[in-house]
Amino acid sequence: MSELKYVDVNDYIWNHNSDEYASWVLMHFRLPALQQSKWKQYYGKYKLFCTYDSKRYRCTGASRLGDVWLTSDFNQEQGYELRVDINDCNEWEDK
């Protein structure tokens, strides 16, 4: 059986076989900016990390285009160094 490939981040979020924690955090990244700022006090403490190209990164966002935003600075909350396809990331964790 071939590995499932996601067309975009929303496919990943709503797939029942994807990582639950990653899906939950990515769902918040996909909210409009107004909603993100309104509820940041509740979910802003949750961080998301993954492995990409054999290196650990913090995921700081996700776009409608299907990519996720990564930074090697684990304390960086906004912005990114890389925008990569979600299919190229694995080992999603909260630390």
BELHU-V539748 format. One record per helix or strand. SS is the DSSP state (H for helix, E for strand). FROM is the first residue (numbers start at 1). TO is the last residue. If there is no record, write none. Layout:
SS/FROM/TO, SS/FROM/TO
//
This chain:
H/9/14, H/20/29, H/33/43, E/48/52, E/55/62, E/67/71, E/82/85, H/86/88, E/89/93
//
